[in-house]
Amino acid sequence: MPSASRFDCDLAVLTPVGPGAQEHARVVDLIDSLCHHEPNLKTLVLLIDDSLRPRHLAAACRPSPLCTIHELSNPRRGQGSGWAGGLATGVTHGMRWIAEQTRAPFVVRLDTDALVIGPFVGSVSAAFQRM
């Protein structure tokens, strides 16, 4: 692990993004809901894009000032099974990148069809502290 992390954040969100056209709007909605309910946290959202062409998904998002969106391509590059192998490859790649590049206390994996409907980080942090 590098000695100096690039991202000092309170929360890391890992989101695998499928290759379909509907994913773009879903990413925007997910980021909007996350930033609406957790606007005061330093948040890193890592999008693992399974598209073979760069889509610049973050460009359409309107994150809060404390939210950074980073995009990586799924390293499977279209090879293998998309649902099982591709998803596992993307999530593993994202978890490793977050571990190496952030100081996030924990990672939340959110699918693109998820919406954050209330503040949650305080409850999750408290649960980890009780462990």
N, CA, C and O atoms as a GROMACS GRO file, in nm:
protein
  524
    1MET      N    1   0.084  -0.117   0.000
    1MET     CA    2   0.000   0.000   0.000
    1MET      C    3   0.089   0.124   0.000
    1MET      O    4   0.188   0.129   0.074
    2PRO      N    5   0.056   0.226  -0.082
    2PRO     CA    6   0.137   0.347  -0.086
    2PRO      C    7   0.136   0.418   0.047
    2PRO      O    8   0.038   0.409   0.121
    3SER      N    9   0.243   0.489   0.080
    3SER     CA   10   0.251   0.559   0.208
    3SER      C   11   0.160   0.681   0.213
    3SER      O   12   0.110   0.714   0.320
    4ALA      N   13   0.137   0.747   0.102
    4ALA     CA   14   0.049   0.864   0.099
    4ALA      C   15  -0.073   0.833   0.014
    4ALA      O   16  -0.061   0.803  -0.105
    5SER      N   17  -0.191   0.841   0.075
    5SER     CA   18  -0.314   0.814   0.001
    5SER      C   19  -0.354   0.936  -0.079
    5SER      O   20  -0.332   1.049  -0.037
    6ARG      N   21  -0.412   0.912  -0.195
    6ARG     CA   22  -0.458   1.020  -0.281
    6ARG      C   23  -0.586   1.082  -0.230
    6ARG      O   24  -0.605   1.203  -0.242
    7PHE      N   25  -0.676   1.002  -0.173
    7PHE     CA   26  -0.807   1.050  -0.133
    7PHE      C   27  -0.827   1.029   0.016
    7PHE      O   28  -0.830   0.915   0.064
    8ASP      N   29  -0.842   1.136   0.089
    8ASP     CA   30  -0.875   1.131   0.230
    8ASP      C   31  -1.026   1.151   0.238
    8ASP      O   32  -1.074   1.262   0.215
    9CYS      N   33  -1.101   1.046   0.268
    9CYS     CA   34  -1.246   1.057   0.264
    9CYS      C   35  -1.310   0.990   0.384
    9CYS      O   36  -1.251   0.904   0.449
   10ASP      N   37  -1.434   1.033   0.412
   10ASP     CA   38  -1.514   0.974   0.519
   10ASP      C   39  -1.588   0.850   0.471
   10ASP      O   40  -1.626   0.764   0.551
   11LEU      N   41  -1.610   0.843   0.341
   11LEU     CA   42  -1.688   0.736   0.283
   11LEU      C   43  -1.639   0.706   0.143
   11LEU      O   44  -1.613   0.797   0.064
   12ALA      N   45  -1.626   0.578   0.112
   12ALA     CA   46  -1.600   0.535  -0.026
   12ALA      C   47  -1.721   0.455  -0.072
   12ALA      O   48  -1.770   0.367  -0.002
   13VAL      N   49  -1.769   0.488  -0.191
   13VAL     CA   50  -1.880   0.417  -0.252
   13VAL      C   51  -1.829   0.351  -0.378
   13VAL      O   52  -1.768   0.415  -0.464
   14LEU      N   53  -1.853   0.222  -0.389
   14LEU     CA   54  -1.812   0.145  -0.507
   14LEU      C   55  -1.937   0.110  -0.585
   14LEU      O   56  -2.029   0.046  -0.533
   15THR      N   57  -1.940   0.152  -0.711
   15THR     CA   58  -2.057   0.126  -0.796
   15THR      C   59  -2.014   0.062  -0.927
   15THR      O   60  -1.952   0.128  -1.010
   16PRO      N   61  -2.047  -0.065  -0.947
   16PRO     CA   62  -2.026  -0.126  -1.077
   16PRO      C   63  -2.130  -0.072  -1.175
   16PRO      O   64  -2.248  -0.063  -1.141
   17VAL      N   65  -2.088  -0.037  -1.294
   17VAL     CA   66  -2.178   0.020  -1.394
   17VAL      C   67  -2.180  -0.071  -1.515
   17VAL      O   68  -2.077  -0.094  -1.579
   18GLY      N   69  -2.299  -0.124  -1.547
   18GLY     CA   70  -2.313  -0.212  -1.662
   18GLY      C   71  -2.297  -0.139  -1.793
   18GLY      O   72  -2.291  -0.016  -1.795
   19PRO      N   73  -2.290  -0.211  -1.903
   19PRO     CA   74  -2.265  -0.149  -2.033
   19PRO      C   75  -2.389  -0.086  -2.098
   19PRO      O   76  -2.376  -0.019  -2.200
   20GLY      N   77  -2.507  -0.107  -2.043
   20GLY     CA   78  -2.630  -0.060  -2.106
   20GLY      C   79  -2.645   0.092  -2.107
   20GLY      O   80  -2.587   0.162  -2.024
   21ALA      N   81  -2.724   0.141  -2.202
   21ALA     CA   82  -2.746   0.286  -2.218
   21ALA      C   83  -2.819   0.346  -2.098
   21ALA      O   84  -2.798   0.463  -2.067
   22GLN      N   85  -2.904   0.269  -2.030
   22GLN     CA   86  -2.981   0.320  -1.917
   22GLN      C   87  -2.893   0.351  -1.796
   22GLN      O   88  -2.936   0.422  -1.705
   23GLU      N   89  -2.771   0.298  -1.794
   23GLU     CA   90  -2.683   0.316  -1.679
   23GLU      C   91  -2.644   0.461  -1.656
   23GLU      O   92  -2.623   0.501  -1.542
   24HIS      N   93  -2.635   0.539  -1.760
   24HIS     CA   94  -2.593   0.679  -1.747
   24HIS      C   95  -2.691   0.755  -1.657
   24HIS      O   96  -2.649   0.822  -1.563
   25ALA      N   97  -2.820   0.744  -1.686
   25ALA     CA   98  -2.921   0.814  -1.605
   25ALA      C   99  -2.925   0.758  -1.463
   25ALA      O  100  -2.946   0.833  -1.368
   26ARG      N  101  -2.905   0.628  -1.449
   26ARG     CA  102  -2.905   0.567  -1.316
   26ARG      C  103  -2.791   0.620  -1.230
   26ARG      O  104  -2.810   0.646  -1.111
   27VAL      N  105  -2.673   0.637  -1.289
   27VAL     CA  106  -2.559   0.690  -1.215
   27VAL      C  107  -2.591   0.832  -1.166
   27VAL      O  108  -2.563   0.866  -1.052
   28VAL      N  109  -2.649   0.913  -1.252
   28VAL     CA  110  -2.685   1.051  -1.213
   28VAL      C  111  -2.782   1.049  -1.095
   28VAL      O  112  -2.762   1.122  -0.998
   29ASP      N  113  -2.885   0.966  -1.102
   29ASP     CA  114  -2.983   0.957  -0.994
   29ASP      C  115  -2.920   0.908  -0.864
   29ASP      O  116  -2.950   0.960  -0.756
   30LEU      N  117  -2.833   0.809  -0.874
   30LEU     CA  118  -2.766   0.757  -0.755
   30LEU      C  119  -2.681   0.865  -0.688
   30LEU      O  120  -2.690   0.885  -0.567
   31ILE      N  121  -2.600   0.935  -0.766
   31ILE     CA  122  -2.514   1.040  -0.710
   31ILE      C  123  -2.599   1.152  -0.650
   31ILE      O  124  -2.567   1.201  -0.541
   32ASP      N  125  -2.706   1.192  -0.719
   32ASP     CA  126  -2.795   1.295  -0.664
   32ASP      C  127  -2.850   1.253  -0.528
   32ASP      O  128  -2.850   1.333  -0.434
   33SER      N  129  -2.897   1.130  -0.517
   33SER     CA  130  -2.956   1.085  -0.391
   33SER      C  131  -2.850   1.075  -0.281
   33SER      O  132  -2.877   1.112  -0.166
   34LEU      N  133  -2.733   1.025  -0.314
   34LEU     CA  134  -2.625   1.015  -0.216
   34LEU      C  135  -2.586   1.153  -0.163
   34LEU      O  136  -2.576   1.173  -0.042
   35CYS      N  137  -2.564   1.246  -0.253
   35CYS     CA  138  -2.520   1.380  -0.213
   35CYS      C  139  -2.630   1.459  -0.142
   35CYS      O  140  -2.601   1.546  -0.060
   36HIS      N  141  -2.755   1.429  -0.173
   36HIS     CA  142  -2.866   1.495  -0.105
   36HIS      C  143  -2.873   1.453   0.042
   36HIS      O  144  -2.896   1.536   0.130
   37HIS      N  145  -2.853   1.324   0.069
   37HIS     CA  146  -2.869   1.273   0.205
   37HIS      C  147  -2.740   1.272   0.287
   37HIS      O  148  -2.747   1.262   0.410
   38GLU      N  149  -2.626   1.282   0.224
   38GLU     CA  150  -2.498   1.286   0.296
   38GLU      C  151  -2.410   1.398   0.238
   38GLU      O  152  -2.300   1.372   0.191
   39PRO      N  153  -2.459   1.524   0.242
   39PRO     CA  154  -2.388   1.634   0.176
   39PRO      C  155  -2.262   1.682   0.247
   39PRO      O  156  -2.179   1.749   0.186
   40ASN      N  157  -2.247   1.650   0.375
   40ASN     CA  158  -2.137   1.704   0.453
   40ASN      C  159  -2.021   1.608   0.475
   40ASN      O  160  -1.934   1.633   0.558
   41LEU      N  161  -2.021   1.499   0.401
   41LEU     CA  162  -1.914   1.401   0.412
   41LEU      C  163  -1.818   1.411   0.294
   41LEU      O  164  -1.859   1.434   0.180
   42LYS      N  165  -1.690   1.394   0.323
   42LYS     CA  166  -1.594   1.380   0.214
   42LYS      C  167  -1.614   1.241   0.156
   42LYS      O  168  -1.581   1.140   0.219
   43THR      N  169  -1.670   1.237   0.037
   43THR     CA  170  -1.710   1.110  -0.024
   43THR      C  171  -1.635   1.088  -0.154
   43THR      O  172  -1.621   1.179  -0.236
   44LEU      N  173  -1.588   0.967  -0.172
   44LEU     CA  174  -1.532   0.925  -0.300
   44LEU      C  175  -1.626   0.821  -0.359
   44LEU      O  176  -1.654   0.719  -0.296
   45VAL      N  177  -1.675   0.847  -0.478
   45VAL     CA  178  -1.756   0.750  -0.551
   45VAL      C  179  -1.668   0.694  -0.662
   45VAL      O  180  -1.619   0.768  -0.747
   46LEU      N  181  -1.648   0.563  -0.660
   46LEU     CA  182  -1.569   0.496  -0.762
   46LEU      C  183  -1.664   0.419  -0.853
   46LEU      O  184  -1.730   0.326  -0.810
   47LEU      N  185  -1.668   0.459  -0.979
   47LEU     CA  186  -1.751   0.393  -1.079
   47LEU      C  187  -1.663   0.298  -1.159
   47LEU      O  188  -1.563   0.338  -1.217
   48ILE      N  189  -1.701   0.170  -1.161
   48ILE     CA  190  -1.630   0.071  -1.241
   48ILE      C  191  -1.716   0.045  -1.364
   48ILE      O  192  -1.818  -0.024  -1.356
   49ASP      N  193  -1.674   0.100  -1.476
   49ASP     CA  194  -1.754   0.098  -1.598
   49ASP      C  195  -1.724  -0.026  -1.682
   49ASP      O  196  -1.608  -0.051  -1.717
   50ASP      N  197  -1.828  -0.102  -1.714
   50ASP     CA  198  -1.812  -0.224  -1.793
   50ASP      C  199  -1.828  -0.200  -1.943
   50ASP      O  200  -1.825  -0.295  -2.022
   51SER      N  201  -1.844  -0.075  -1.982
   51SER     CA  202  -1.852  -0.043  -2.124
   51SER      C  203  -1.713  -0.054  -2.186
   51SER      O  204  -1.612  -0.028  -2.120
   52LEU      N  205  -1.708  -0.091  -2.313
   52LEU     CA  206  -1.579  -0.101  -2.381
   52LEU      C  207  -1.527   0.035  -2.425
   52LEU      O  208  -1.408   0.050  -2.453
   53ARG      N  209  -1.614   0.134  -2.432
   53ARG     CA  210  -1.573   0.270  -2.469
   53ARG      C  211  -1.591   0.364  -2.351
   53ARG      O  212  -1.688   0.350  -2.276
   54PRO      N  213  -1.501   0.459  -2.332
   54PRO     CA  214  -1.517   0.556  -2.224
   54PRO      C  215  -1.648   0.634  -2.242
   54PRO      O  216  -1.681   0.679  -2.351
   55ARG      N  217  -1.724   0.648  -2.131
   55ARG     CA  218  -1.851   0.720  -2.138
   55ARG      C  219  -1.852   0.849  -2.058
   55ARG      O  220  -1.946   0.927  -2.069
   56HIS      N  221  -1.750   0.873  -1.980
   56HIS     CA  222  -1.742   0.995  -1.899
   56HIS      C  223  -1.871   1.014  -1.818
   56HIS      O  224  -1.937   1.117  -1.828
   57LEU      N  225  -1.904   0.913  -1.741
   57LEU     CA  226  -2.029   0.910  -1.666
   57LEU      C  227  -2.040   1.024  -1.565
   57LEU      O  228  -2.150   1.074  -1.540
   58ALA      N  229  -1.930   1.064  -1.507
   58ALA     CA  230  -1.934   1.168  -1.404
   58ALA      C  231  -1.968   1.306  -1.461
   58ALA      O  232  -2.010   1.394  -1.386
   59ALA      N  233  -1.949   1.325  -1.590
   59ALA     CA  234  -1.968   1.458  -1.649
   59ALA      C  235  -2.111   1.510  -1.632
   59ALA      O  236  -2.131   1.631  -1.621
   60ALA      N  237  -2.209   1.421  -1.631
   60ALA     CA  238  -2.349   1.464  -1.618
   60ALA      C  239  -2.394   1.477  -1.473
   60ALA      O  240  -2.503   1.527  -1.446
   61CYS      N  241  -2.311   1.433  -1.380
   61CYS     CA  242  -2.348   1.437  -1.238
   61CYS      C  243  -2.326   1.574  -1.179
   61CYS      O  244  -2.244   1.653  -1.227
   62ARG      N  245  -2.401   1.602  -1.073
   62ARG     CA  246  -2.388   1.727  -0.999
   62ARG      C  247  -2.357   1.694  -0.853
   62ARG      O  248  -2.442   1.711  -0.766
   63PRO      N  249  -2.236   1.647  -0.826
   63PRO     CA  250  -2.205   1.606  -0.688
   63PRO      C  251  -2.193   1.727  -0.595
   63PRO      O  252  -2.172   1.840  -0.640
   64SER      N  253  -2.208   1.702  -0.466
   64SER     CA  254  -2.186   1.807  -0.368
   64SER      C  255  -2.038   1.845  -0.370
   64SER      O  256  -1.956   1.771  -0.423
   65PRO      N  257  -2.004   1.961  -0.314
   65PRO     CA  258  -1.864   2.005  -0.317
   65PRO      C  259  -1.765   1.909  -0.252
   65PRO      O  260  -1.647   1.909  -0.286
   66LEU      N  261  -1.812   1.828  -0.158
   66LEU     CA  262  -1.723   1.735  -0.088
   66LEU      C  263  -1.718   1.597  -0.152
   66LEU      O  264  -1.652   1.507  -0.100
   67CYS      N  265  -1.786   1.579  -0.263
   67CYS     CA  266  -1.793   1.449  -0.330
   67CYS      C  267  -1.705   1.448  -0.454
   67CYS      O  268  -1.712   1.538  -0.539
   68THR      N  269  -1.621   1.346  -0.463
   68THR     CA  270  -1.535   1.326  -0.578
   68THR      C  271  -1.579   1.198  -0.649
   68THR      O  272  -1.600   1.095  -0.585
   69ILE      N  273  -1.592   1.206  -0.780
   69ILE     CA  274  -1.628   1.088  -0.858
   69ILE      C  275  -1.508   1.047  -0.941
   69ILE      O  276  -1.449   1.129  -1.012
   70HIS      N  277  -1.472   0.921  -0.933
   70HIS     CA  278  -1.359   0.868  -1.008
   70HIS      C  279  -1.410   0.750  -1.090
   70HIS      O  280  -1.489   0.670  -1.041
   71GLU      N  281  -1.365   0.740  -1.214
   71GLU     CA  282  -1.409   0.632  -1.302
   71GLU      C  283  -1.291   0.544  -1.343
   71GLU      O  284  -1.182   0.593  -1.375
   72LEU      N  285  -1.315   0.413  -1.341
   72LEU     CA  286  -1.218   0.316  -1.391
   72LEU      C  287  -1.290   0.222  -1.485
   72LEU      O  288  -1.409   0.194  -1.468
   73SER      N  289  -1.220   0.172  -1.583
   73SER     CA  290  -1.275   0.070  -1.672
   73SER      C  291  -1.264  -0.066  -1.603
   73SER      O  292  -1.168  -0.092  -1.531
   74ASN      N  293  -1.362  -0.150  -1.627
   74ASN     CA  294  -1.355  -0.286  -1.576
   74ASN      C  295  -1.240  -0.355  -1.649
   74ASN      O  296  -1.237  -0.357  -1.772
   75PRO      N  297  -1.145  -0.412  -1.575
   75PRO     CA  298  -1.028  -0.472  -1.641
   75PRO      C  299  -1.059  -0.597  -1.724
   75PRO      O  300  -0.972  -0.648  -1.794
   76ARG      N  301  -1.181  -0.647  -1.718
   76ARG     CA  302  -1.213  -0.766  -1.799
   76ARG      C  303  -1.219  -0.733  -1.947
   76ARG      O  304  -1.205  -0.822  -2.030
   77ARG      N  305  -1.240  -0.606  -1.982
   77ARG     CA  306  -1.240  -0.558  -2.120
   77ARG      C  307  -1.331  -0.643  -2.211
   77ARG      O  308  -1.292  -0.678  -2.323
   78GLY      N  309  -1.451  -0.674  -2.162
   78GLY     CA  310  -1.548  -0.746  -2.243
   78GLY      C  311  -1.529  -0.896  -2.250
   78GLY      O  312  -1.609  -0.964  -2.314
   79GLN      N  313  -1.427  -0.949  -2.188
   79GLN     CA  314  -1.400  -1.093  -2.192
   79GLN      C  315  -1.480  -1.164  -2.084
   79GLN      O  316  -1.512  -1.105  -1.980
   80GLY      N  317  -1.513  -1.289  -2.106
   80GLY     CA  318  -1.578  -1.371  -2.005
   80GLY      C  319  -1.725  -1.340  -1.989
   80GLY      O  320  -1.785  -1.269  -2.070
   81SER      N  321  -1.783  -1.393  -1.884
   81SER     CA  322  -1.924  -1.377  -1.853
   81SER      C  323  -1.948  -1.242  -1.788
   81SER      O  324  -1.885  -1.210  -1.687
   82GLY      N  325  -2.037  -1.164  -1.843
   82GLY     CA  326  -2.063  -1.029  -1.791
   82GLY      C  327  -2.125  -1.028  -1.654
   82GLY      O  328  -2.081  -0.953  -1.567
   83TRP      N  329  -2.227  -1.110  -1.632
   83TRP     CA  330  -2.300  -1.102  -1.506
   83TRP      C  331  -2.218  -1.158  -1.389
   83TRP      O  332  -2.210  -1.094  -1.284
   84ALA      N  333  -2.158  -1.272  -1.405
   84ALA     CA  334  -2.084  -1.333  -1.295
   84ALA      C  335  -1.938  -1.290  -1.295
   84ALA      O  336  -1.893  -1.224  -1.202
   85GLY      N  337  -1.865  -1.326  -1.398
   85GLY     CA  338  -1.722  -1.296  -1.402
   85GLY      C  339  -1.692  -1.148  -1.414
   85GLY      O  340  -1.599  -1.098  -1.350
   86GLY      N  341  -1.769  -1.078  -1.495
   86GLY     CA  342  -1.744  -0.935  -1.514
   86GLY      C  343  -1.772  -0.854  -1.389
   86GLY      O  344  -1.696  -0.764  -1.354
   87LEU      N  345  -1.881  -0.886  -1.322
   87LEU     CA  346  -1.916  -0.814  -1.199
   87LEU      C  347  -1.813  -0.841  -1.090
   87LEU      O  348  -1.768  -0.749  -1.022
   88ALA      N  349  -1.777  -0.967  -1.072
   88ALA     CA  350  -1.677  -1.002  -0.970
   88ALA      C  351  -1.542  -0.936  -0.999
   88ALA      O  352  -1.476  -0.888  -0.908
   89THR      N  353  -1.502  -0.935  -1.125
   89THR     CA  354  -1.376  -0.871  -1.163
   89THR      C  355  -1.379  -0.723  -1.133
   89THR      O  356  -1.284  -0.668  -1.077
   90GLY      N  357  -1.489  -0.657  -1.170
   90GLY     CA  358  -1.501  -0.514  -1.146
   90GLY      C  359  -1.502  -0.477  -0.998
   90GLY      O  360  -1.435  -0.382  -0.957
   91VAL      N  361  -1.578  -0.552  -0.919
   91VAL     CA  362  -1.586  -0.524  -0.775
   91VAL      C  363  -1.451  -0.548  -0.708
   91VAL      O  364  -1.407  -0.467  -0.626
   92THR      N  365  -1.384  -0.656  -0.742
   92THR     CA  366  -1.252  -0.684  -0.684
   92THR      C  367  -1.152  -0.576  -0.722
   92THR      O  368  -1.074  -0.531  -0.638
   93HIS      N  369  -1.154  -0.535  -0.848
   93HIS     CA  370  -1.066  -0.427  -0.895
   93HIS      C  371  -1.093  -0.298  -0.818
   93HIS      O  372  -1.000  -0.229  -0.775
   94GLY      N  373  -1.220  -0.265  -0.800
   94GLY     CA  374  -1.256  -0.144  -0.728
   94GLY      C  375  -1.217  -0.148  -0.581
   94GLY      O  376  -1.168  -0.048  -0.528
   95MET      N  377  -1.238  -0.260  -0.516
   95MET     CA  378  -1.201  -0.273  -0.375
   95MET      C  379  -1.050  -0.257  -0.357
   95MET      O  380  -1.003  -0.192  -0.263
   96ARG      N  381  -0.975  -0.317  -0.447
   96ARG     CA  382  -0.829  -0.303  -0.437
   96ARG      C  383  -0.788  -0.158  -0.457
   96ARG      O  384  -0.703  -0.106  -0.383
   97TRP      N  385  -0.846  -0.090  -0.557
   97TRP     CA  386  -0.812   0.049  -0.583
   97TRP      C  387  -0.845   0.135  -0.462
   97TRP      O  388  -0.765   0.221  -0.424
   98ILE      N  389  -0.961   0.114  -0.402
   98ILE     CA  390  -1.000   0.192  -0.284
   98ILE      C  391  -0.903   0.167  -0.169
   98ILE      O  392  -0.862   0.261  -0.101
   99ALA      N  393  -0.865   0.042  -0.146
   99ALA     CA  394  -0.772   0.010  -0.039
   99ALA      C  395  -0.636   0.076  -0.060
   99ALA      O  396  -0.572   0.119   0.036
  100GLU      N  397  -0.592   0.083  -0.185
  100GLU     CA  398  -0.460   0.141  -0.215
  100GLU      C  399  -0.461   0.292  -0.226
  100GLU      O  400  -0.358   0.356  -0.201
  101GLN      N  401  -0.573   0.352  -0.262
  101GLN     CA  402  -0.575   0.494  -0.295
  101GLN      C  403  -0.652   0.582  -0.197
  101GLN      O  404  -0.656   0.704  -0.214
  102THR      N  405  -0.714   0.524  -0.094
  102THR     CA  406  -0.792   0.606  -0.001
  102THR      C  407  -0.760   0.572   0.143
  102THR      O  408  -0.689   0.476   0.174
  103ARG      N  409  -0.815   0.654   0.228
  103ARG     CA  410  -0.812   0.627   0.373
  103ARG      C  411  -0.956   0.607   0.422
  103ARG      O  412  -0.986   0.636   0.538
  104ALA      N  413  -1.041   0.561   0.338
  104ALA     CA  414  -1.181   0.542   0.373
  104ALA      C  415  -1.194   0.441   0.488
  104ALA      O  416  -1.131   0.336   0.484
  105PRO      N  417  -1.275   0.474   0.589
  105PRO     CA  418  -1.293   0.380   0.699
  105PRO      C  419  -1.375   0.256   0.660
  105PRO      O  420  -1.362   0.151   0.722
  106PHE      N  421  -1.457   0.269   0.557
  106PHE     CA  422  -1.531   0.155   0.505
  106PHE      C  423  -1.580   0.188   0.364
  106PHE      O  424  -1.578   0.303   0.320
  107VAL      N  425  -1.625   0.082   0.296
  107VAL     CA  426  -1.674   0.094   0.158
  107VAL      C  427  -1.819   0.049   0.155
  107VAL      O  428  -1.855  -0.053   0.214
  108VAL      N  429  -1.902   0.125   0.085
  108VAL     CA  430  -2.039   0.085   0.061
  108VAL      C  431  -2.052   0.058  -0.088
  108VAL      O  432  -2.017   0.142  -0.170
  109ARG      N  433  -2.102  -0.060  -0.122
  109ARG     CA  434  -2.126  -0.093  -0.262
  109ARG      C  435  -2.271  -0.062  -0.294
  109ARG      O  436  -2.362  -0.117  -0.232
  110LEU      N  437  -2.292   0.025  -0.391
  110LEU     CA  438  -2.427   0.060  -0.433
  110LEU      C  439  -2.442   0.032  -0.582
  110LEU      O  440  -2.360   0.075  -0.663
  111ASP      N  441  -2.546  -0.038  -0.617
  111ASP     CA  442  -2.576  -0.062  -0.758
  111ASP      C  443  -2.632   0.064  -0.822
  111ASP      O  444  -2.677   0.155  -0.752
  112THR      N  445  -2.630   0.070  -0.953
  112THR     CA  446  -2.680   0.190  -1.022
  112THR      C  447  -2.830   0.205  -1.010
  112THR      O  448  -2.882   0.316  -1.028
  113ASP      N  449  -2.902   0.099  -0.980
  113ASP     CA  450  -3.047   0.112  -0.963
  113ASP      C  451  -3.087   0.136  -0.818
  113ASP      O  452  -3.205   0.128  -0.784
  114ALA      N  453  -2.990   0.165  -0.732
  114ALA     CA  454  -3.017   0.198  -0.592
  114ALA      C  455  -3.034   0.349  -0.577
  114ALA      O  456  -2.979   0.427  -0.655
  115LEU      N  457  -3.110   0.388  -0.477
  115LEU     CA  458  -3.122   0.528  -0.438
  115LEU      C  459  -3.102   0.536  -0.288
  115LEU      O  460  -3.154   0.453  -0.213
  116VAL      N  461  -3.027   0.634  -0.244
  116VAL     CA  462  -3.010   0.659  -0.101
  116VAL      C  463  -3.133   0.737  -0.056
  116VAL      O  464  -3.165   0.841  -0.114
  117ILE      N  465  -3.203   0.687   0.046
  117ILE     CA  466  -3.329   0.750   0.087
  117ILE      C  467  -3.320   0.816   0.224
  117ILE      O  468  -3.422   0.862   0.277
  118GLY      N  469  -3.202   0.821   0.280
  118GLY     CA  470  -3.182   0.889   0.408
  118GLY      C  471  -3.036   0.880   0.448
  118GLY      O  472  -2.960   0.803   0.390
  119PRO      N  473  -2.997   0.960   0.548
  119PRO     CA  474  -2.859   0.951   0.598
  119PRO      C  475  -2.834   0.810   0.654
  119PRO      O  476  -2.921   0.751   0.716
  120PHE      N  477  -2.714   0.759   0.630
  120PHE     CA  478  -2.684   0.623   0.674
  120PHE      C  479  -2.543   0.606   0.729
  120PHE      O  480  -2.517   0.509   0.800
  121VAL      N  481  -2.453   0.696   0.699
  121VAL     CA  482  -2.313   0.675   0.734
  121VAL      C  483  -2.292   0.674   0.885
  121VAL      O  484  -2.210   0.596   0.935
  122GLY      N  485  -2.363   0.758   0.959
  122GLY     CA  486  -2.350   0.759   1.104
  122GLY      C  487  -2.387   0.625   1.165
  122GLY      O  488  -2.318   0.576   1.255
  123SER      N  489  -2.495   0.565   1.118
  123SER     CA  490  -2.539   0.434   1.168
  123SER      C  491  -2.439   0.325   1.135
  123SER      O  492  -2.410   0.239   1.218
  124VAL      N  493  -2.387   0.327   1.013
  124VAL     CA  494  -2.290   0.225   0.972
  124VAL      C  495  -2.161   0.241   1.053
  124VAL      O  496  -2.104   0.142   1.098
  125SER      N  497  -2.116   0.364   1.070
  125SER     CA  498  -1.994   0.388   1.150
  125SER      C  499  -2.013   0.340   1.292
  125SER      O  500  -1.923   0.276   1.348
  126ALA      N  501  -2.127   0.370   1.352
  126ALA     CA  502  -2.154   0.326   1.490
  126ALA      C  503  -2.154   0.174   1.501
  126ALA      O  504  -2.103   0.118   1.598
  127ALA      N  505  -2.212   0.108   1.401
  127ALA     CA  506  -2.214  -0.039   1.402
  127ALA      C  507  -2.073  -0.096   1.398
  127ALA      O  508  -2.043  -0.192   1.469
  128PHE      N  509  -1.987  -0.038   1.315
  128PHE     CA  510  -1.848  -0.086   1.308
  128PHE      C  511  -1.775  -0.060   1.438
  128PHE      O  512  -1.694  -0.143   1.480
  129GLN      N  513  -1.802   0.052   1.503
  129GLN     CA  514  -1.735   0.083   1.628
  129GLN      C  515  -1.776  -0.013   1.740
  129GLN      O  516  -1.698  -0.039   1.831
  130ARG      N  517  -1.899  -0.066   1.734
  130ARG     CA  518  -1.945  -0.161   1.834
  130ARG      C  519  -1.883  -0.300   1.814
  130ARG      O  520  -1.890  -0.383   1.905
  131MET      N  521  -1.826  -0.326   1.700
  131MET     CA  522  -1.771  -0.460   1.671
  131MET      C  523  -1.641  -0.483   1.745
  131MET      O  524  -1.581  -0.589   1.733
   0.00000   0.00000   0.00000
